[in-house]
Amino acid sequence: MRYQTSGGGWDGRSVPPGYGSGAPGVPPQTGQREPIILRPQGPLLPAPEGGDGNDTLKKLGLAGWSAIMLIPFLILLLIFLALVFIGRPYIVHGSSMFPTLSDGDRVFVVPYRGNTTPDRGDVVVLRDLAGTNEMLIKRVVAISGDKLYMGNGEVVVNDQFRYKSSKTPPQPVTELVPDGKLFVMGDNEGHSYDSRTFGPVEQGNVVGKALFIFWPPADLRKL
């Protein structure tokens, strides 16, 4: 039996009843022979058991996670060792070392080690000069054995190093700096509490030498 298509002609094929009727599941008539297209299907892959994160966790294992947990500890240990054996930062308060140091400058201070000791010209941090925890930062003007002259508006060391001083005794004084002591002054001599007031300081009170200013960036320089 042959069925007439909606175009009014014969397509030469046997068409099942209902074809092109718009019934569900029945394709519409096109008036042309419909090709059969077969597309190859790729191989079926098993579904992944977990995401990349889970795979990473499995690969790390207990030993890997233990190593990762050690990283913060190692960083803290390095910081501690740097502070103890290398040095530490200090904040400058006041203007006694101006213009070398300004209020708010951050300086990095390292301890004297081995046979090294403070020398003339070093900028040092001192502690516990008056039984307090207050720190002072001053310049070493004279060391043990140096001849010190104070008078006539000057502090003169070994007859050659001269420092202006608005704080001198009423009568000129010449003396030797005792063994194990240092004579220190602030660069802003008119506004500095230093050895002109409290005398030479014990070398054991020196915390360390200020090497450089690291903050603010505009003041960055070696001391």
VODREN-803915 format. One record per residue: residue in one letter; x, y, z of N, C-alpha, C in turn. Coordinates in steps of 0.001 Angstrom, whole numbers, padded with zeros to 6 digits, always signed. Example, Ala and Ser with C-alpha at 12.3 -4.5 7.8 and 13.67 -1.06 7.14 Angstrom:
<atoms>
A+013190-005690+007800+012300-004500+007800+013200-003300+007800;S+012850-002250+007080+013670-001060+007140+012900+000030+007870;
</atoms>
This chain:
<atoms>
M+000858-001186+000000+000000+000000+000000+000889+001228+000000;R+000500+002251-000742+001235+003508-000807+000385+004617-000218;Y+001050+005563+000378+000349+006701+000981+000832+007970+000312;Q-000064+008865+000101+000261+010132-000532+000802+011097+000506;T+001851+011801+000121+002443+012765+001046+001644+014043+001021;S+001995+014937+001992+001247+016195+002103+001504+017083+000913;G+002589+016818+000173+002873+017634-001019+002046+017249-002216;G+001228+016185-002100+000345+015797-003186+000945+014804-004133;G+002214+014400-003938+002836+013437-004848+003041+012124-004158;W+003742+011237-004857+004051+009940-004285+005562+009852-004091;D+005992+009404-002961+007443+009335-002736+008013+007960-002989;G+007159+007025-003390+007649+005706-003725+007984+004858-002529;R+007599+005272-001328+007869+004472-000131+006570+004140+000546;S+006653+003073+001282+005508+002745+002125+005624+003563+003388;V+004601+004312+003718+004606+005202+004884+003644+004658+005901;P+004050+004502+007097+003162+003940+008111+002019+004883+008406;P+000934+004326+008844-000219+005179+009192+000181+006165+010285;G-000300+007431+010165-000053+008460+011174+001187+009262+010934;Y+002012+008879+009972+003257+009603+009700+002913+011010+009233;G+003515+012014+009862+003252+013397+009476+001977+013938+010038;S+001365+013189+010916+000092+013641+011457+000274+014578+012639;G+001487+014745+013090+001712+015596+014257+001532+014866+015561;A+001322+013533+015465+001153+012755+016691+002467+012696+017445;P+002408+012588+018769+003659+012513+019556+004526+011351+019118;G+005812+011611+018973+006750+010565+018606+006814+010294+017140;V+005977+010983+016335+005954+010741+014894+006600+011920+014203;P+007703+011732+013468+008364+012867+012812+007512+013427+011696;P+007641+014728+011424+006825+015347+010359+007329+014938+008983;Q+006427+015057+008002+006789+014766+006623+007562+015939+006038;T+008600+015636+005287+009376+016690+004617+009289+016595+003119;G+008754+015523+002640+008697+015347+001194+009985+014806+000625;Q+011006+014582+001463+012276+014060+000991+012650+012850+001805;R+013535+012052+001240+014012+010874+001949+014961+011315+003057;E+014660+010999+004289+015461+011410+005433+016677+010506+005569;P+017924+011077+005621+019110+010215+005770+019223+009703+007201;I+019855+008590+007335+020133+008030+008652+021586+008343+008978;I+021815+009092+010036+023159+009520+010414+023584+008770+011654;L+024752+008134+011575+025326+007438+012727+026623+008140+013108;R+026759+008505+014360+027973+009170+014843+028678+008244+015816;P+030015+008130+015676+030728+007230+016596+030699+007787+018023;Q+030641+006936+018972+030613+007316+020386+031974+007019+021007;G+032485+007996+021762+033774+007806+022402+033699+006746+023479;P+034862+006313+023937+034868+005283+024977+034279+005808+026278;L+033624+004972+026965+033032+005341+028247+034104+005327+029316;L+034261+006489+030010+035255+006607+031069+034566+006514+032426;P+035236+005920+033384+034623+005853+034712+034548+007233+035342;A+033513+007500+036071+033334+008793+036740+034424+008981+037772;P+035001+010191+037867+036063+010433+038867+035529+010258+040279;E+036385+009679+041107+035964+009436+042487+035941+010710+043307;G+036768+011686+042954+036797+012934+043716+037459+014026+042896;G+037399+015285+043387+037989+016412+042698+039498+016443+042868;D+040084+017477+042258+041531+017641+042347+041992+017839+043780;G+041161+018553+044560+041533+018794+045948+041670+017511+046729;N+040729+016602+046533+040802+015327+047242+042009+014513+046801;D+042296+014558+045487+043465+013830+044991+044741+014379+045613;T+044817+015720+045728+046004+016335+046328+046160+015926+047776;L+045046+015929+048496+045091+015522+049908+045604+014097+050043;K+045126+013217+049147+045539+011821+049223+047021+011673+048901;K+047493+012482+047903+048894+012367+047515+049829+012875+048608;L+049404+013960+049319+050270+014518+050354+050491+013535+051494;G+049432+012972+051958+049553+012030+053057+049928+012713+054360;L+050135+011918+055383+050454+012442+056708+051796+013160+056718;A+052793+012590+056032+054121+013197+056026+054085+014564+055344;G+053342+014679+054239+053251+015947+053533+052589+017025+054361;W+051503+016658+055027+050808+017642+055859+051644+018023+057067;S+052402+017109+057597+053287+017446+058722+054326+018467+058294;A+054858+018295+057069+055848+019250+056569+055235+020628+056379;I+054006+020685+055868+053337+021970+055667+053078+022662+057003;M+052671+021898+058006+052399+022485+059317+053667+023008+059981;L+054824+022500+059567+056084+022963+060147+056525+024323+059603;I+055986+024730+058451+056437+025972+057821+056230+027189+058730;P+055021+027410+059314+054873+028569+060205+055818+028515+061397;F+056037+027317+061936+056949+027175+063068+058372+027570+062683;L+058812+027139+061499+060160+027462+061044+060321+028963+060812;I+059258+029606+060281+059320+031050+060057+059470+031784+061388;L+058680+031391+062385+058778+032014+063708+060147+031762+064333;L+060682+030565+064131+061999+030244+064680+063082+031116+064043;L+062992+031319+062733+063978+032160+062049+063906+033602+062535;I+062680+034090+062747+062527+035454+063255+063138+035571+064647;F+062877+034570+065506+063431+034581+066865+064958+034572+066834;L+065528+033703+066004+066991+033631+065917+067583+034922+065377;A+066870+035545+064415+067364+036804+063865+067381+037888+064935;L+066325+037915+065764+066263+038929+066823+067327+038695+067885;V+067590+037422+068217+068529+037115+069291+069975+037240+068824;F+070289+036686+067647+071682+036592+067218+072079+037637+066178;I+071133+038216+065492+071471+039201+064464+071176+040620+064952;G+069992+040880+065373+069640+042206+065848+068140+042373+065934;R+067721+043610+066231+066295+043884+066334+066033+045353+066043;P+064804+045684+065679+064475+047082+065378+064123+047858+066646;Y+064383+049149+066603+064012+050068+067678+063393+051311+067061;I+062495+051938+067812+061864+053185+067384+062484+054335+068165;V+062870+055378+067451+063471+056551+068081+062369+057466+068600;H+062479+057848+069861+061552+058811+070450+062335+060049+070866;G+061854+061201+070468+062524+062441+070836+063472+062938+069753;S+064137+064048+070061+064976+064720+069064+066421+064881+069528;S+066862+064085+070514+068214+064262+071051+069302+063893+070050;M+068950+063107+069012+069950+062729+068000+069721+063442+066668;F+068859+064453+066668+068615+065208+065444+069874+066005+065086;P+070275+066128+063822+069546+065717+062609+069855+064306+062132;T+070725+063583+062852+071047+062214+062424+069822+061318+062475;L+069067+061417+063548+067849+060632+063729+066701+061554+064095;S+065544+061260+063519+064341+062039+063809+063363+061223+064627;D+062475+061914+065299+061453+061241+066085+060623+060328+065186;G+060488+059071+065576+059716+058117+064784+060540+057264+063846;D+061812+057573+063670+062665+056732+062819+062784+055331+063410;R+062828+054325+062521+063075+052944+062933+064511+052579+062576;V+065251+052106+063559+066646+051734+063322+066834+050255+063641;F+067760+049631+062916+068082+048224+063166+069369+048179+063977;V+069304+047500+065123+070403+047490+066083+070945+046076+066222;V+072279+045931+066130+072919+044627+066279+073833+044653+067500;P+073914+043554+068233+074785+043521+069409+076258+043418+069006;Y+077127+043871+069891+078566+043684+069691+078914+042251+070071;R+079620+041562+069208+079929+040152+069462+081426+039911+069315;G+081861+038815+069948+083272+038471+069867+084127+039513+070567;N+085166+039939+069865+086081+040925+070436+085722+042360+070042;T+084594+042541+069374+084210+043896+068959+083627+044665+070141;T+083953+045925+070216+083473+046812+071272+083085+048148+070654;P+082281+048938+071342+081918+050252+070812+083147+051103+070538;D+083080+051852+069457+084190+052729+069065+083665+054153+068948;R+084573+055094+068903+084174+056490+068753+083359+056662+067469;G+082299+057388+067593+081440+057649+066441+080285+056684+066301;D+080309+055541+066981+079204+054583+066897+077938+055178+067516;V+076805+054917+066872+075507+055257+067458+075011+054007+068179;V+074827+054122+069498+074522+052940+070306+073220+053132+071071;V+072610+051990+071399+071435+051969+072261+071873+051517+073644;L+071466+052271+074666+071845+052008+076053+070618+051657+076865;R+070802+050847+077913+069674+050462+078768+070008+050707+080234;D+068941+050864+081009+069008+050843+082469+070079+051782+083023;L+070012+053055+082620+070999+054012+083133+070583+054591+084483;A+069309+054614+084755+068830+055195+086008+067925+054222+086749;G+068193+052931+086577+067367+051936+087243+066005+051754+086615;T+065827+052214+085387+064556+052061+084683+064768+051227+083432;N+063669+050933+082757+063739+050163+081513+063825+051071+080290;E+063974+052364+080510+064029+053299+079396+065335+053124+078621;M+065208+053119+077298+066361+053004+076418+066774+054383+075921;L+068076+054571+075744+068609+055803+075165+069418+055454+073930;I+069389+056339+072954+070226+056163+071773+071134+057389+071674;K+072458+057147+071702+073450+058216+071738+074632+057854+070852;R+075539+058844+070714+076760+058616+069957+077934+058490+070933;V+078791+057515+070673+079982+057336+071503+080988+058422+071123;V+081327+059250+072090+082271+060336+071872+083673+059932+072326;A+083765+059208+073436+085077+058801+073959+084966+057402+074544;I+086044+056634+074473+086074+055273+074998+087100+055191+076133;S+087209+054015+076710+088114+053820+077859+089521+054311+077545;G+090067+055107+078473+091433+055589+078322+091577+056892+077583;D+090502+057376+076948+090576+058645+076222+090665+059817+077204;K+091446+060838+076808+091509+062068+077594+090361+062976+077181;L+089606+063408+078172+088389+064169+077914+088514+065556+078531;Y+088320+066561+077713+088331+067941+078189+086943+068529+077983;M+086386+069118+079025+085089+069778+078932+085212+071194+079470;G+084895+072164+078634+084949+073564+079034+084916+074470+077837;N+084610+075759+078110+084596+076769+077041+083662+076389+075889;G+082545+075735+076223+081555+075398+075198+081971+074265+074288;E+082910+073445+074749+083383+072337+073920+083591+071081+074756;V+083519+069946+074077+084002+068667+074603+085081+068219+073638;V+086302+068081+074127+087442+067736+073272+088003+066394+073718;V+088185+065489+072762+088679+064144+073052+090072+063995+072448;N+091023+063643+073315+092408+063416+072886+092977+064604+072104;D+092541+065779+072458+093033+067033+071866+092755+067156+070374;Q+091883+066317+069828+091642+066397+068384+090174+066296+067989;F+089373+065540+068713+087956+065424+068357+087182+066456+069168;R+086586+067388+068483+085901+068496+069150+084399+068425+068896;Y+083636+068644+069968+082181+068659+069900+081676+069911+070599;K+080790+070613+069931+080185+071782+070545+079317+071333+071710;S+079344+072072+072808+078559+071691+073974+078099+072933+074730;S+076783+073035+074872+076231+074128+075670+076146+073741+077149;K+076514+072484+077449+076495+072006+078836+077921+071635+079233;T+078624+072554+079845+079975+072284+080331+080087+072800+081764;P+081001+072237+082542+081168+072689+083926+081572+074169+083975;P+081267+074841+085098+081683+076246+085229+083183+076412+085051;Q+083954+075447+085507+085395+075452+085341+085794+074284+084435;P+086702+074515+083502+087123+073429+082600+087622+072211+083376;V+087305+071022+082846+087678+069764+083489+088387+068884+082472;T+089498+068292+082889+090192+067309+082054+090299+066017+082849;E+089879+064906+082234+089900+063610+082921+090023+062484+081909;L+090351+061321+082401+090406+060130+081561+089124+059338+081714;V+088648+058772+080614+087459+057910+080677+087869+056603+081353;P+087194+056202+082443+087591+054988+083178+087498+053727+082314;D+088235+052707+082716+088191+051420+082015+086767+050859+082029;G+086374+050289+080908+085062+049658+080810+083913+050636+080706;K+084229+051921+080459+083159+052920+080363+083254+053702+079056;L+082142+054370+078740+082043+055160+077515+081465+056525+077844;F+081882+057509+077101+081301+058849+077212+080438+059054+075974;V+079147+059293+076203+078209+059389+075080+077524+060748+075088;M+077152+061187+073885+076427+062447+073726+075386+062291+072625;G+074381+063165+072677+073416+063247+071590+073882+064243+070554;D+073573+063987+069280+073990+064902+068212+073316+066273+068351;N+072126+066280+068907+071438+067542+069179+071827+067968+070594;E+073078+068411+070743+073711+068531+072054+072955+069459+073008;G+072256+070444+072474+071529+071364+073332+070264+070778+073924;H+069809+069633+073401+068578+069009+073893+068808+067515+074104;S+069907+067194+074767+070252+065783+074959+070627+065513+076418;Y+070039+064448+076935+070374+063943+078269+071428+062863+078069;D+072678+063142+078468+073772+062231+078132+074861+062277+079195;S+076057+061840+078822+077151+061708+079796+077581+063039+080394;R+077243+064153+079792+077554+065442+080392+076754+065653+081670;T+075634+064882+081774+074792+064976+082970+075016+063792+083897;F+074992+062571+083369+075086+061384+084240+076452+060717+084212;G+077407+061288+083477+078766+060765+083484+078955+059592+082529;P+080178+059061+082482+080448+057896+081621+079567+056706+082008;V+079224+055879+081021+078321+054746+081238+079089+053435+081128;E+078609+052453+081840+079213+051125+081757+079028+050554+080358;Q+080085+049981+079830+080002+049376+078502+078995+048228+078477;G+078787+047587+079636+077806+046500+079704+076373+046959+079513;N+076144+048275+079598+074792+048801+079382+074463+049018+077910;V+075440+048769+077054+075212+048951+075621+074465+047749+075066;V+073295+048002+074505+072494+046937+073883+073093+046549+072538;G+073506+047530+071778+074071+047244+070462+074289+048509+069668;K+074749+048308+068467+075065+049411+067562+073952+049577+066535;A+073492+050812+066343+072485+051098+065317+073179+051138+063958;L+072778+050229+063073+073445+050122+061770+072844+051041+060716;F+071512+051067+060645+070881+051861+059592+069445+052179+059980;I+068925+053210+059326+067502+053561+059435+066780+052804+058326;F+065734+052050+058688+064998+051307+057659+063587+051847+057440;W+063142+052769+058281+061812+053355+058107+061772+054712+058792;P+061153+055714+058149+060448+055700+056868+061424+055644+055684;P+060922+055265+054505+061804+055113+053348+062590+056378+053013;A+062006+057550+053276+062698+058799+052956+063962+058976+053793;D+064004+058340+054976+065173+058463+055853+066117+057279+055762;L+065855+056367+054839+066659+055149+054730+068127+055479+054451;R+069003+055062+055370+070436+055282+055173+071225+054547+056256;K+072499+054352+055992+073403+053724+056942+073877+054765+057953;L+074029+054342+059192+074489+055255+060244+075995+055095+060463;
</atoms>
